[in-house]
Amino acid sequence: MNIVNQLQRQFIDFSTSLHREGFVDDQFTQLQKLQDENSPDFVVEVVSLFFEDCEKLINNMARALEQTQGVDFKQVDASVHQLKGSSSSIGAMRVKNACIAFRSFCEAQNREGCLRCLQQVTHEYSLLKNKLQTLFTLEQQILAAGGSIPVVD
Amino acid sequence: MMLGNCATSSSLSTTSDEDIVNNNLTALVVDDSPMIRKLHDMHLKKFGLKVQVAENGKNAIDLFRCGASFNLILMDKEMPIMDGAEATRELRTMGVTSMIVGVTSLDSIFDRQAFMEAGLDHCFTKPLTTENINFLLQELNKNNEEN
């Protein structure tokens, strides 16, 4: 097996594991299908914007939960709600699911529960960031070796 | 002309009859998230539409006031300065007859109903899927044939 085939095999295995472990769902596959030779960096650009969103919203949630004078749970919920929307739009399934759990603690106005959820969301976002970075690196290696990126359905 | 389910990955990257039909269609994506604007912009362009974006309801209204018009508006609900419901009400008051479609993270039926009552033609929960867009294009092309 030559180097391109090896890398492509690695890519397919890694992609499959991302889906199997629930990091991404079919919405991410739809996102990848939107990329073409006219927009070769589309997925990387959208994912970068998503991670910028994540960081901003996580900071908003942390600040709102820190308020000693009384937490504005509506404000926390608004950020969680936004993150749920973004994460579902790019297929970041575990982040989205963490947001769903988070929202019920906001509704219950449970600060401890919210703080645990914030930790979970932050954790899932970090994991996903690493996983996608690995995916993009594999893609670059395949292209650099003269191969094409396999389509994984 | 009936549109079939045309959005397979191969038909998304080659010109098809559907692209030629959809090339006359224009769309405005209204959302405060740069990521969502980029995503929906690309998604609609893949179907052959000409797309513009606006980052909140007020910017969308200003575009119409400057004489722009669009066949389709994808309207987020939660936006700063002017939200999607207010923008939709304002556009309808202005006499805008474009198809206005809510695309929102709101998952309570009550909230979605309230958004619909602002004057939407349809309302979808995020994420916007290829099936959703297919459906909207069928509706748009049906409307065009009736006119």
Interface residues (C-beta under 8 A of the other chain):
Chain A: Q27 Q30 L31 K33 L34 D36 S39 F42 E45 V46 L49 F50 E52 D53 A78 H81 Q82 K84 G85 S86 S88 S89 I90 G91 V151
Chain B: S9 L12 S13 S33 P34 M35 I36 K38 L39 M42 H43 K46 E78 T104 S105 K126 P127 L128 T129 T130
